[in-house]
Amino acid sequence: MKNMLVSLLVFGITLFNAHAVEKIIYGEDNRFDLMNSPLPIYNEMARSTVAMIKKDRLFKEEGSPFFSISKSVKTLKKSLNLCEEEKFSDQPHLSHCSGFLVGDDIIVTAGHCASSRMQNSCENFYWVFDYKISDPKDPFGILFPEENVYGCKQVLSVKFEPWSDKKTDYAIIQLDRKVTGRKPLVLRKEGQVQVDEPLVLIGYPWGLPAKMSHNAQVLRNNNETWFSANLDSFEGNSGSAVFNELTGEVEGILVRGKPDSIGQYVPGVGFCKTLNYCRHDGTNCQTHDRIDGEHVTKVSVFLKDLESFLNSGN
């Protein structure tokens, strides 16, 4: 896998938690629908990513093998009052967090997506594969086969410590059955990613269908539990897999970052939100904060915990 990737590639909506800090755009907007991905080799890995969707946001008629998007779900523009020209504004504002497959029936996500602050997260949400755009002219026409929709059997482990120095943030969840037709993602098992190494993000920003974001790098890696990067990520990306572009290995979980948007007044339109842009190095943002980029929980933080569950046969 590594050699293949090197040869081919050398080239979270968390409405419930104020500590699930929003995300941002660095330089140009590098988010793409999977059908338009500039790195199509990552489309296969995207099949092992999963969206956390509240059960009442999906609908299934009796006898139908498909779930569909409930009529109560709004466009991103209407839900967040985005300005008309913003990218993807006509797509569904559907999911809450992101996650990814790491075992036969085990996924990993951000801790704040499954902590006690997200009440009844296991009971009230599905974890759904292949939430993606297939027809850009009909973004609400997405159908989810029953086999792509999973329940949460139990939260095996959750750590969310926003006020500690380590700021640990991860959760390990067991689904209600084994996942078929998809492979667990490959995790970094030793060493650590270096500053300036290229990264890829796959997840569900602002609850949108799956987006791949590239042209990002590690900015700093001097903390024990997380590193910072200039990933184009948003609320709803919490729990997303962050890949090393050169190896295809998952380096960590996207957990927090800079504010997503800023308000502005448009003559003839009124108040609406536009994206918060920063320079590629994370400076000169349109709105200020104290966060030095997007923060990614390192795989090493949860690897031992995860391996104990995988080895126990849970």
VOTOR-189932 format. One line per 5 residues: number of its first residue (from 1); their letters; for each residue x, y, z of C-alpha. Coordinates in nm, 3 decimals. Layout:
N
NUM	A	X/Y/Z; ...
//
This chain:
314
1	MKNML	0.000/0.000/0.000; 0.276/0.245/0.095; 0.475/0.191/-0.224; 0.164/0.218/-0.439; 0.061/0.540/-0.270
6	VSLLV	0.405/0.695/-0.294; 0.426/0.620/-0.666; 0.076/0.752/-0.731; 0.077/1.042/-0.490; 0.415/1.201/-0.509
11	FGITL	0.251/1.431/-0.671; -1.759/1.768/1.329; -2.164/1.912/1.347; -2.134/1.940/1.693; -2.426/2.156/1.797
16	FNAHA	-2.413/2.043/2.156; -2.068/2.143/2.272; -1.900/2.481/2.290; -1.561/2.313/2.316; -1.597/2.149/1.974
21	VEKII	-1.434/2.456/1.823; -1.516/2.543/1.463; -1.280/2.514/1.166; -1.162/2.730/0.871; -1.015/2.781/0.519
26	YGEDN	-0.638/2.823/0.475; -0.525/2.985/0.151; -0.757/2.857/-0.123; -1.063/2.643/-0.051; -0.938/2.290/-0.115
31	RFDLM	-1.260/2.100/-0.038; -1.394/1.872/-0.311; -1.688/1.638/-0.355; -1.548/1.288/-0.398; -1.666/1.275/-0.760
36	NSPLP	-1.438/1.573/-0.830; -1.147/1.466/-0.612; -0.799/1.567/-0.739; -0.663/1.261/-0.554; -0.903/0.984/-0.665
41	IYNEM	-0.697/0.712/-0.497; -0.837/0.844/-0.169; -1.193/0.773/-0.284; -1.148/0.410/-0.182; -1.039/0.520/0.166
46	ARSTV	-1.340/0.750/0.181; -1.558/0.437/0.168; -1.430/0.358/0.518; -1.534/0.695/0.659; -1.871/0.736/0.827
51	AMIKK	-2.114/1.017/0.912; -2.293/1.052/1.247; -2.657/1.130/1.160; -2.943/1.183/1.402; -3.204/0.914/1.350
56	DRLFK	-3.491/1.155/1.291; -3.303/1.310/0.999; -3.338/0.992/0.795; -3.662/0.834/0.673; -3.744/0.485/0.550
61	EEGSP	-4.082/0.379/0.415; -4.212/0.044/0.532; -4.075/-0.232/0.313; -3.816/-0.009/0.146; -3.450/-0.119/0.149
66	FFSIS	-3.336/0.246/0.147; -3.322/0.536/0.389; -3.369/0.884/0.247; -3.312/1.235/0.380; -3.605/1.363/0.588
71	KSVKT	-3.799/1.660/0.450; -3.714/1.860/0.764; -3.346/1.875/0.664; -3.249/2.213/0.517; -2.981/2.329/0.280
76	LKKSL	-2.657/2.448/0.433; -2.738/2.803/0.323; -3.073/2.806/0.503; -2.943/2.634/0.817; -2.643/2.861/0.868
81	NLCEE	-2.753/3.173/0.679; -2.458/3.149/0.442; -2.409/3.408/0.173; -2.540/3.303/-0.167; -2.205/3.244/-0.336
86	EKFSD	-2.058/3.010/-0.074; -1.945/2.669/-0.196; -2.181/2.373/-0.140; -2.452/2.600/0.008; -2.731/2.408/-0.174
91	QPHLS	-2.631/2.071/-0.026; -2.786/1.904/0.284; -2.694/2.015/0.636; -2.744/1.661/0.765; -2.477/1.501/0.984
96	HCSGF	-2.319/1.603/1.317; -1.974/1.441/1.333; -1.741/1.225/1.126; -1.567/0.896/1.200; -1.375/0.614/1.034
101	LVGDD	-1.354/0.236/1.037; -1.065/0.077/1.231; -1.191/-0.280/1.291; -1.459/-0.523/1.174; -1.724/-0.340/1.376
106	IIVTA	-1.528/-0.058/1.542; -1.500/0.307/1.446; -1.308/0.601/1.588; -1.434/0.958/1.622; -1.373/1.268/1.835
111	GHCAS	-1.438/1.229/2.206; -1.670/1.527/2.219; -1.896/1.351/1.968; -1.965/1.070/2.216; -1.898/1.220/2.560
116	SRMQN	-2.161/1.275/2.828; -2.207/1.628/2.690; -2.361/1.469/2.379; -2.650/1.306/2.563; -2.766/0.965/2.434
121	SCENF	-2.520/0.978/2.144; -2.532/0.600/2.110; -2.911/0.572/2.115; -3.006/0.870/1.901; -2.765/0.852/1.609
126	YWVFD	-2.687/0.629/1.313; -2.339/0.588/1.166; -2.377/0.598/0.788; -2.135/0.501/0.512; -2.137/0.649/0.159
131	YKISD	-2.301/0.979/0.246; -2.180/1.144/-0.072; -2.297/1.338/-0.377; -2.363/1.124/-0.684; -2.588/1.369/-0.873
136	PKDPF	-2.493/1.736/-0.816; -2.827/1.841/-0.965; -3.015/1.650/-0.692; -2.812/1.681/-0.369; -3.111/1.580/-0.153
141	GILFP	-3.183/1.269/-0.359; -2.917/1.060/-0.183; -3.042/0.711/-0.091; -2.877/0.504/0.181; -2.909/0.125/0.148
146	EENVY	-2.992/-0.048/0.479; -2.653/-0.219/0.473; -2.480/0.122/0.490; -2.668/0.237/0.801; -2.539/0.116/1.138
151	GCKQV	-2.642/0.167/1.496; -2.413/0.221/1.793; -2.391/-0.090/2.012; -2.172/0.072/2.276; -1.914/0.342/2.336
156	LSVKF	-1.609/0.134/2.424; -1.392/0.425/2.533; -1.423/0.802/2.536; -1.178/1.071/2.647; -1.266/1.439/2.628
161	EPWSD	-1.049/1.666/2.843; -1.071/2.016/2.691; -0.941/2.193/3.000; -0.636/1.972/3.060; -0.291/2.042/2.918
166	KKTDY	-0.315/1.731/2.701; -0.663/1.818/2.566; -0.724/1.450/2.493; -1.017/1.403/2.256; -1.115/1.067/2.107
171	AIIQL	-1.383/0.797/2.122; -1.390/0.432/2.021; -1.733/0.298/1.927; -1.861/-0.050/1.853; -2.128/-0.068/1.584
176	DRKVT	-2.432/-0.294/1.606; -2.288/-0.542/1.354; -1.980/-0.615/1.147; -1.916/-0.388/0.850; -1.906/-0.565/0.514
181	GRKPL	-1.744/-0.462/0.188; -1.510/-0.205/0.347; -1.161/-0.224/0.490; -1.045/-0.070/0.818; -0.812/0.222/0.754
186	VLRKE	-0.439/0.178/0.811; -0.311/0.368/1.117; 0.039/0.493/1.191; 0.187/0.244/1.438; 0.524/0.404/1.516
191	GQVQV	0.707/0.737/1.493; 0.527/1.062/1.425; 0.444/1.289/1.134; 0.692/1.567/1.065; 0.634/1.940/1.020
196	DEPLV	0.548/2.031/0.657; 0.447/1.676/0.563; 0.141/1.680/0.332; -0.201/1.584/0.470; -0.542/1.483/0.338
201	LIGYP	-0.871/1.517/0.526; -1.186/1.316/0.455; -1.508/1.384/0.643; -1.839/1.568/0.655; -1.779/1.944/0.705
206	WGLPA	-2.085/2.136/0.828; -2.285/1.812/0.792; -2.238/1.811/0.415; -2.192/1.499/0.201; -1.833/1.365/0.212
211	KMSHN	-1.559/1.608/0.119; -1.192/1.546/0.054; -0.953/1.831/0.137; -0.586/1.834/0.038; -0.296/2.079/-0.012
216	AQVLR	-0.244/2.093/0.365; 0.062/2.045/0.585; 0.158/1.989/0.946; 0.226/2.331/1.102; 0.354/2.225/1.445
221	NNNET	0.409/1.896/1.624; 0.545/1.978/1.968; 0.259/1.850/2.184; 0.233/1.500/2.328; -0.126/1.434/2.224
226	WFSAN	-0.200/1.649/1.918; -0.045/1.834/1.626; -0.170/2.140/1.436; -0.224/2.166/1.061; -0.370/2.401/0.800
231	LDSFE	-0.652/2.167/0.699; -0.966/2.318/0.545; -1.210/2.182/0.802; -1.538/2.283/0.963; -1.784/2.182/1.230
236	GNSGS	-1.894/1.832/1.140; -1.534/1.740/1.051; -1.485/1.652/1.417; -1.384/1.286/1.411; -1.254/1.296/1.054
241	AVFNE	-0.957/1.086/0.950; -0.642/1.289/0.879; -0.414/1.103/0.637; -0.048/1.136/0.549; -0.076/1.201/0.176
246	LTGEV	0.249/1.018/0.095; 0.179/0.696/0.285; -0.200/0.676/0.309; -0.176/0.608/0.682; -0.410/0.781/0.925
251	EGILV	-0.210/1.024/1.139; -0.497/1.122/1.367; -0.847/1.255/1.433; -0.955/1.611/1.352; -1.093/1.752/1.681
256	RGKPD	-1.089/2.136/1.690; -0.974/2.451/1.512; -1.034/2.813/1.424; -1.381/2.970/1.372; -1.557/2.870/1.050
261	SIGQY	-1.722/3.190/0.942; -1.774/3.559/0.993; -2.086/3.772/0.949; -2.115/4.046/0.692; -2.379/4.280/0.557
266	VPGVG	-2.456/4.249/0.186; -2.651/4.543/0.032; -2.989/4.427/-0.091; -2.947/4.093/0.086; -2.886/4.172/0.450
271	FCKTL	-2.675/3.988/0.706; -2.518/3.657/0.602; -2.211/3.449/0.681; -1.900/3.404/0.470; -1.600/3.180/0.530
276	NYCRH	-1.313/3.275/0.756; -0.998/3.274/0.541; -0.640/3.270/0.672; -0.305/3.264/0.500; -0.162/2.919/0.435
281	DGTNC	0.054/2.948/0.748; -0.249/3.024/0.967; -0.190/3.399/1.002; -0.393/3.703/0.889; -0.732/3.543/0.955
286	QTHDR	-1.045/3.745/0.896; -1.145/3.681/1.256; -0.899/3.631/1.541; -0.861/3.361/1.802; -0.591/3.188/2.004
291	IDGEH	-0.587/2.855/1.823; -0.277/2.786/1.612; -0.440/2.595/1.328; -0.657/2.282/1.322; -0.580/2.034/1.599
296	VTKVS	-0.546/1.662/1.532; -0.544/1.397/1.806; -0.250/1.168/1.730; -0.313/0.799/1.663; -0.057/0.716/1.934
301	VFLKD	-0.294/0.861/2.196; -0.566/0.601/2.140; -0.375/0.316/1.970; -0.311/0.108/2.283; -0.672/0.151/2.393
306	LESFL	-0.796/0.052/2.047; -0.570/-0.252/2.018; -0.696/-0.387/2.351; -1.051/-0.391/2.211; -0.946/-0.535/1.875
311	NSGN	-0.750/-0.813/2.046; -1.030/-0.894/2.289; -1.270/-0.971/2.006; -1.531/-0.717/2.117
//
